[in-house]
Amino acid sequence: MTDSPIKSPPDDIPEIPVEIVSEEEMALIEAAFSATRCSLPSSFISSAASSSSSHSRLSLVSSVSSITFHSKRRLSVCSEAHTVGDIEDSGRLGAAQKKSKVPQSLLDRFRRRKGLAITDLTASEWCEKQMEFSLLYGKPRRTKAMKAGSDRHAKLEEEVIKKVKVRVKAVEDAWGLKLMNFIVGSNQLLFEGLTRELPLVGLVDGVWMVGVIDEIRMPLTEEIRTPSLVDTKTRVQASLPSEPQRRNGRLQLMCYKYLWDNIVADSFPSDHFFDFFGLNPLHVLSEDIIEHAASSGFPVKTLEDLVTCFRNACCLMPSAHDQLLLRYELQEDHSLLGEDKFAYDSDWLKSQIQCCLEFWMGNREARYVPTEERWKCRYCKFASVCPTNASTNSMPS
């Protein structure tokens, strides 16, 4: 990796970034798409161009009576007649566990039919033991700083996206919303050179991973148009982050690039996707979804139709630029504190992902933070019960 142009103030230990423990991102269920190279109909291009305004794109969100769909927020799906819950909530998983003597990995217990979020990776890199405690005993409550960070990302999204409510009735509809938001967002990127809060998914070392890119930029005038990925971090203190925080942010953006490049590389296993997430490809989508898809230039009827439209959209997308950008803003007034420009390092990223998967798949016990980074424990809810410095054996309330 290249050296970053920014430096932390000496002896300054800034607060943990909002994004590292963000409750919205931690349980994110993002769209998955079947990417197979195919030609894009001219009617799709013209319709997408006409439906993309010069200022904003439409982001489809479910109505309150069905589900709440928003980037970086946990997805729960329900209809007026019944609730579609996670497999862990159905009781079937518990029964299976009783029959099996093999202990389940954290991945199977907590991310079954969800996928591993990119923020699961970054939280694990921050402290695996804290991640383990969060899964077993519950994530820390949201602080004012966390809420401020989430509100800022929502404001940035609103600058280029107009939300439209859509009613859904099944889990397939919920994923259909994700698919449509990617299609519309990718077209906004093509025609306007900017989009935000774009959902991503990919199969990495046999594990489904999901995430949401804060921002993607693409030049409109250059002959070679390469997407550039950007992530904005908010800071409570008017100081730049420590190296461990910068390292964590770099990992996040590199993972986004990895997933983006996967999506546009014509290697998406659609059958595996439908099977893993328990989706019926022939499910007839809700009327609202069908209507909005048609008005956006890609008429569909089933979830499988929507996946086909996603394939068409992916055909237009090139791989992301190797130069990535982290922006640091002050929460108080949104002023820019500094930027961290760095190069994509595939070898380093793969080693980080492999290390993380060893933990999530149960191949080894959770590791503690190294001695030189024990200052992180000052901000950890579980510090009092962590074996590194526990003074009591009871869990915090």
C-alpha positions as CSV (number, residue, x, y, z in Angstrom):
1,M,0.0,0.0,0.0
2,T,1.1,3.6,-0.6
3,D,1.6,5.9,2.3
4,S,-1.3,8.2,3.2
5,P,-0.8,11.9,3.0
6,I,-2.6,12.5,6.3
7,K,-1.1,12.1,9.8
8,S,-2.7,11.8,13.3
9,P,-1.8,14.5,15.9
10,P,0.8,13.2,18.3
11,D,-0.5,11.6,21.5
12,D,-4.0,12.0,20.3
13,I,-6.3,9.0,20.7
14,P,-9.5,9.8,18.8
15,E,-12.8,8.2,19.3
16,I,-13.6,5.0,17.5
17,P,-15.1,5.9,14.1
18,V,-18.9,5.9,13.9
19,E,-18.8,3.5,11.0
20,I,-16.9,0.8,12.8
21,V,-19.7,-0.1,15.1
22,S,-22.6,1.2,13.1
23,E,-25.7,-0.7,13.9
24,E,-27.2,0.0,10.5
25,E,-24.3,-1.6,8.6
26,M,-23.6,-4.4,10.9
27,A,-26.7,-6.4,10.1
28,L,-27.1,-5.2,6.5
29,I,-28.8,-7.5,4.1
30,E,-28.0,-6.2,0.7
31,A,-29.1,-7.1,-2.8
32,A,-27.6,-10.0,-4.7
33,F,-27.5,-10.2,-8.4
34,S,-26.8,-12.7,-11.2
35,A,-24.1,-11.2,-13.4
36,T,-23.8,-12.9,-16.8
37,R,-22.4,-11.0,-19.8
38,C,-25.1,-10.0,-22.3
39,S,-25.9,-7.2,-24.6
40,L,-27.9,-4.3,-23.3
41,P,-31.1,-3.5,-25.4
42,S,-31.1,0.0,-26.8
43,S,-34.6,0.6,-25.4
44,F,-33.2,0.0,-21.9
45,I,-30.5,2.6,-22.4
46,S,-32.8,5.2,-23.7
47,S,-35.4,4.6,-21.0
48,A,-32.7,4.7,-18.3
49,A,-31.4,8.0,-19.7
50,S,-34.8,9.6,-19.8
51,S,-35.7,8.5,-16.3
52,S,-32.4,9.8,-14.8
53,S,-32.7,13.4,-13.8
54,S,-29.9,15.9,-13.7
55,H,-30.1,16.1,-9.9
56,S,-31.3,12.9,-8.4
57,R,-32.3,9.3,-9.0
58,L,-35.2,7.4,-7.5
59,S,-34.4,5.1,-4.6
60,L,-37.2,2.7,-3.9
61,V,-38.1,2.2,-0.3
62,S,-40.9,0.0,1.1
63,S,-44.0,1.3,2.7
64,V,-44.2,1.3,6.5
65,S,-46.9,-1.4,6.4
66,S,-44.5,-3.9,4.8
67,I,-40.8,-3.4,5.3
68,T,-38.4,-0.5,6.0
69,F,-35.7,-0.5,3.3
70,H,-32.9,1.9,3.6
71,S,-29.2,1.6,2.8
72,K,-27.2,0.6,5.8
73,R,-30.1,-0.6,7.8
74,R,-31.0,-4.2,8.8
75,L,-33.6,-5.7,6.5
76,S,-36.8,-7.2,8.0
77,V,-39.6,-8.4,5.8
78,C,-43.2,-8.8,6.7
79,S,-46.6,-8.7,5.0
80,E,-50.1,-8.0,6.4
81,A,-50.8,-11.7,6.7
82,H,-47.5,-13.1,8.0
83,T,-43.9,-12.3,9.0
84,V,-40.9,-13.6,7.0
85,G,-38.2,-13.9,9.6
86,D,-34.6,-15.1,9.7
87,I,-34.1,-18.8,9.8
88,E,-32.7,-18.4,13.4
89,D,-36.1,-17.1,14.5
90,S,-38.1,-20.0,13.0
91,G,-37.0,-22.7,15.5
92,R,-35.7,-24.9,12.7
93,L,-32.1,-23.9,13.3
94,G,-32.4,-24.6,17.0
95,A,-33.8,-28.1,16.3
96,A,-31.0,-28.8,13.9
97,Q,-28.4,-27.7,16.4
98,K,-29.8,-30.2,19.0
99,K,-29.5,-33.1,16.6
100,S,-25.9,-32.2,15.6
101,K,-23.0,-32.5,17.9
102,V,-20.8,-30.3,15.8
103,P,-20.7,-26.7,17.1
104,Q,-21.9,-24.2,14.6
105,S,-19.6,-21.4,13.5
106,L,-20.5,-17.8,14.0
107,L,-21.1,-17.5,10.3
108,D,-23.7,-20.2,10.4
109,R,-25.3,-19.0,13.6
110,F,-25.6,-15.3,12.9
111,R,-25.2,-14.8,9.1
112,R,-27.2,-17.7,7.7
113,R,-29.2,-16.6,4.7
114,K,-27.9,-13.1,5.2
115,G,-24.4,-13.0,4.0
116,L,-21.4,-11.6,5.8
117,A,-21.5,-7.7,5.8
118,I,-18.3,-5.8,4.9
119,T,-18.7,-4.1,8.3
120,D,-18.6,-7.6,9.9
121,L,-15.1,-7.8,8.3
122,T,-14.0,-4.4,9.5
123,A,-15.4,-4.9,13.0
124,S,-13.5,-8.2,13.2
125,E,-10.3,-6.5,12.1
126,W,-10.9,-3.9,14.8
127,C,-11.2,-6.5,17.5
128,E,-12.4,-10.1,17.0
129,K,-13.2,-10.6,20.7
130,Q,-15.4,-7.5,20.6
131,M,-17.1,-8.8,17.5
132,E,-17.7,-12.2,19.2
133,F,-19.2,-10.5,22.3
134,S,-21.4,-8.4,20.2
135,L,-22.9,-11.4,18.4
136,L,-23.4,-13.4,21.6
137,Y,-24.6,-10.6,23.9
138,G,-25.9,-7.9,21.6
139,K,-24.4,-4.9,20.0
140,P,-23.8,-1.7,22.0
141,R,-26.5,0.9,22.0
142,R,-26.3,3.6,19.5
143,T,-24.6,6.7,20.8
144,K,-25.3,10.3,19.7
145,A,-22.1,10.2,17.6
146,M,-23.4,7.1,15.8
147,K,-26.7,8.7,15.1
148,A,-25.0,11.8,13.8
149,G,-22.9,9.8,11.5
150,S,-25.9,7.9,10.1
151,D,-27.8,11.2,9.7
152,R,-24.9,12.7,7.7
153,H,-24.9,9.7,5.3
154,A,-28.6,10.1,4.9
155,K,-28.2,13.8,4.0
156,L,-25.4,12.9,1.4
157,E,-27.7,10.3,-0.1
158,E,-30.6,12.8,-0.4
159,E,-28.4,15.1,-2.4
160,V,-28.5,12.8,-5.4
161,I,-31.4,10.4,-4.6
162,K,-35.1,10.8,-4.3
163,K,-36.8,8.1,-2.3
164,V,-40.0,6.5,-3.5
165,K,-42.1,4.2,-1.3
166,V,-42.9,0.7,-2.7
167,R,-45.1,-1.9,-1.0
168,V,-43.7,-5.4,-0.7
169,K,-45.3,-8.7,0.5
170,A,-42.5,-11.3,0.4
171,V,-38.7,-11.6,0.9
172,E,-38.3,-11.9,-2.9
173,D,-39.9,-8.4,-3.2
174,A,-37.5,-7.0,-0.6
175,W,-34.5,-8.3,-2.6
176,G,-36.2,-7.0,-5.7
177,L,-36.0,-3.5,-4.3
178,K,-32.3,-3.9,-3.9
179,L,-31.9,-5.1,-7.4
180,M,-33.8,-2.1,-8.8
181,N,-31.9,0.3,-6.7
182,F,-28.6,-1.0,-8.1
183,I,-29.9,-0.9,-11.7
184,V,-31.1,2.7,-11.3
185,G,-28.0,3.7,-9.4
186,S,-25.7,2.3,-11.9
187,N,-27.5,4.1,-14.7
188,Q,-27.2,7.3,-12.7
189,L,-23.5,6.7,-12.5
190,L,-23.3,6.3,-16.3
191,F,-25.4,9.3,-17.2
192,E,-24.5,11.7,-14.4
193,G,-21.1,10.5,-13.2
194,L,-22.2,10.2,-9.5
195,T,-24.3,7.9,-7.4
196,R,-24.4,7.1,-3.7
197,E,-25.5,4.2,-1.3
198,L,-25.1,1.5,-3.9
199,P,-25.7,-2.1,-2.7
200,L,-23.1,-4.8,-3.6
201,V,-22.8,-8.5,-3.1
202,G,-20.2,-11.2,-4.0
203,L,-19.1,-14.7,-3.3
204,V,-15.6,-14.6,-1.7
205,D,-13.8,-17.8,-0.9
206,G,-17.2,-19.6,-0.8
207,V,-18.8,-17.0,1.5
208,W,-21.5,-14.5,0.5
209,M,-20.5,-11.0,1.4
210,V,-22.7,-7.8,1.1
211,G,-22.1,-4.1,1.5
212,V,-23.1,-0.6,0.5
213,I,-20.7,1.8,-1.2
214,D,-21.0,5.4,0.1
215,E,-20.2,7.0,-3.2
216,I,-19.0,6.2,-6.7
217,R,-17.7,8.8,-9.1
218,M,-17.1,8.4,-12.8
219,P,-15.8,11.1,-15.3
220,L,-18.3,11.9,-18.0
221,T,-15.8,13.5,-20.5
222,E,-12.8,11.2,-20.4
223,E,-12.4,8.5,-23.1
224,I,-11.7,5.8,-20.5
225,R,-14.4,6.1,-17.8
226,T,-13.3,4.3,-14.6
227,P,-15.4,4.3,-11.5
228,S,-13.8,5.7,-8.4
229,L,-14.9,4.6,-4.9
230,V,-15.2,7.0,-2.1
231,D,-16.2,6.6,1.6
232,T,-16.9,9.4,4.0
233,K,-16.2,9.0,7.7
234,T,-17.5,11.5,10.3
235,R,-15.5,12.6,13.3
236,V,-16.5,14.0,16.7
237,Q,-13.1,15.5,17.3
238,A,-11.5,18.0,15.0
239,S,-8.6,15.7,14.4
240,L,-7.6,13.0,11.9
241,P,-7.9,9.3,12.9
242,S,-5.2,7.1,14.3
243,E,-3.5,4.6,12.0
244,P,-5.6,1.6,13.2
245,Q,-8.7,3.5,12.2
246,R,-7.3,4.5,8.9
247,R,-6.3,0.9,8.3
248,N,-9.8,-0.2,9.1
249,G,-11.3,2.3,6.6
250,R,-8.9,1.2,3.9
251,L,-9.9,-2.4,4.4
252,Q,-13.6,-1.4,4.0
253,L,-13.0,0.4,0.7
254,M,-10.8,-2.4,-0.7
255,C,-13.6,-4.9,0.1
256,Y,-16.1,-2.7,-1.8
257,K,-13.8,-2.6,-4.8
258,Y,-13.4,-6.3,-4.6
259,L,-17.1,-6.9,-4.6
260,W,-17.7,-4.3,-7.4
261,D,-15.1,-5.9,-9.6
262,N,-16.8,-9.3,-8.9
263,I,-20.2,-8.0,-10.0
264,V,-19.0,-6.7,-13.3
265,A,-16.6,-9.6,-14.0
266,D,-19.3,-12.0,-15.3
267,S,-18.8,-14.5,-12.5
268,F,-22.0,-14.4,-10.4
269,P,-23.4,-17.8,-9.5
270,S,-27.2,-17.1,-9.7
271,D,-28.3,-20.6,-8.8
272,H,-26.1,-20.6,-5.7
273,F,-27.5,-17.1,-4.8
274,F,-31.1,-18.2,-5.0
275,D,-30.4,-21.3,-3.0
276,F,-28.3,-19.6,-0.3
277,F,-30.7,-16.8,0.4
278,G,-33.8,-19.1,0.0
279,L,-35.4,-17.2,-2.8
280,N,-37.8,-18.4,-5.5
281,P,-36.7,-17.0,-8.8
282,L,-40.2,-17.5,-10.3
283,H,-41.8,-15.4,-7.6
284,V,-44.2,-12.9,-9.1
285,L,-43.1,-9.5,-7.8
286,S,-45.5,-7.1,-6.1
287,E,-47.6,-4.7,-8.3
288,D,-45.7,-1.7,-7.0
289,I,-42.3,-3.2,-7.9
290,I,-43.5,-4.2,-11.4
291,E,-45.0,-0.7,-12.0
292,H,-41.8,1.1,-10.9
293,A,-39.5,-1.2,-12.8
294,A,-41.5,-0.6,-16.0
295,S,-41.5,3.2,-15.4
296,S,-37.7,3.0,-15.0
297,G,-37.2,1.3,-18.3
298,F,-37.0,-2.4,-17.5
299,P,-40.4,-4.2,-17.5
300,V,-40.3,-7.3,-15.3
301,K,-42.7,-9.8,-13.7
302,T,-40.6,-12.2,-11.7
303,L,-37.5,-12.0,-9.5
304,E,-35.6,-13.9,-12.2
305,D,-36.6,-11.2,-14.7
306,L,-35.2,-8.6,-12.5
307,V,-31.9,-10.5,-12.2
308,T,-31.7,-10.6,-16.0
309,C,-32.1,-6.8,-16.1
310,F,-29.3,-6.6,-13.5
311,R,-27.1,-8.6,-15.9
312,N,-27.8,-6.1,-18.6
313,A,-26.8,-3.2,-16.3
314,C,-23.6,-4.9,-15.3
315,C,-22.5,-5.3,-18.9
316,L,-21.9,-1.5,-19.0
317,M,-19.8,-1.3,-15.8
318,P,-16.0,-1.4,-15.9
319,S,-13.8,-2.4,-13.0
320,A,-13.2,0.2,-10.3
321,H,-10.1,2.4,-10.2
322,D,-7.2,1.1,-8.1
323,Q,-6.9,4.5,-6.4
324,L,-9.4,4.7,-3.5
325,L,-10.4,7.7,-1.4
326,L,-11.4,8.1,2.3
327,R,-12.8,11.4,3.4
328,Y,-12.9,12.6,7.0
329,E,-15.5,15.2,8.0
330,L,-16.2,17.0,11.3
331,Q,-19.7,16.1,12.6
332,E,-20.3,19.5,14.0
333,D,-20.2,21.5,10.7
334,H,-19.3,18.8,8.0
335,S,-16.1,20.6,7.3
336,L,-13.4,18.5,5.6
337,L,-10.6,17.4,8.0
338,G,-8.6,15.5,5.5
339,E,-8.5,12.9,2.8
340,D,-6.7,9.6,2.6
341,K,-5.8,8.6,-0.9
342,F,-4.4,5.1,-1.2
343,A,-3.8,2.3,-3.7
344,Y,-5.7,-1.0,-3.8
345,D,-3.5,-3.8,-2.5
346,S,-5.0,-7.2,-3.5
347,D,-2.5,-9.3,-1.7
348,W,-3.0,-7.5,1.6
349,L,-6.8,-7.6,1.2
350,K,-6.9,-11.3,0.5
351,S,-4.7,-12.0,3.6
352,Q,-7.1,-9.9,5.7
353,I,-10.2,-11.6,4.4
354,Q,-8.6,-15.1,4.9
355,C,-7.7,-14.2,8.5
356,C,-11.2,-12.9,9.1
357,L,-12.9,-16.0,7.6
358,E,-10.8,-18.3,9.8
359,F,-12.5,-16.6,12.8
360,W,-16.0,-16.5,11.4
361,M,-15.9,-20.1,10.2
362,G,-14.8,-21.4,13.5
363,N,-11.3,-22.5,12.5
364,R,-9.8,-20.7,15.5
365,E,-10.7,-18.8,18.6
366,A,-11.2,-15.0,18.5
367,R,-8.0,-13.0,18.8
368,Y,-7.5,-10.0,21.1
369,V,-6.2,-6.6,20.0
370,P,-2.4,-6.3,20.1
371,T,-0.8,-4.7,23.1
372,E,0.0,-1.5,21.2
373,E,-3.7,-1.1,20.4
374,R,-5.2,-1.8,23.8
375,W,-6.4,1.8,24.0
376,K,-9.4,0.6,22.0
377,C,-10.6,-1.2,25.1
378,R,-11.4,2.3,26.6
379,Y,-14.4,2.5,24.3
380,C,-15.5,-1.1,24.4
381,K,-18.7,-2.1,26.2
382,F,-17.3,-5.5,27.0
383,A,-13.9,-4.3,28.5
384,S,-14.9,-5.3,32.0
385,V,-15.5,-8.9,31.1
386,C,-12.8,-9.4,28.5
387,P,-10.2,-11.9,29.6
388,T,-7.5,-9.3,28.9
389,N,-8.5,-7.0,31.7
390,A,-11.7,-8.5,33.3
391,S,-12.4,-7.7,36.9
392,T,-15.8,-9.4,37.0
393,N,-17.4,-12.4,35.3
394,S,-20.8,-10.9,34.8
395,M,-22.0,-9.4,31.6
396,P,-22.7,-5.7,31.5
397,S,-26.4,-4.7,31.3
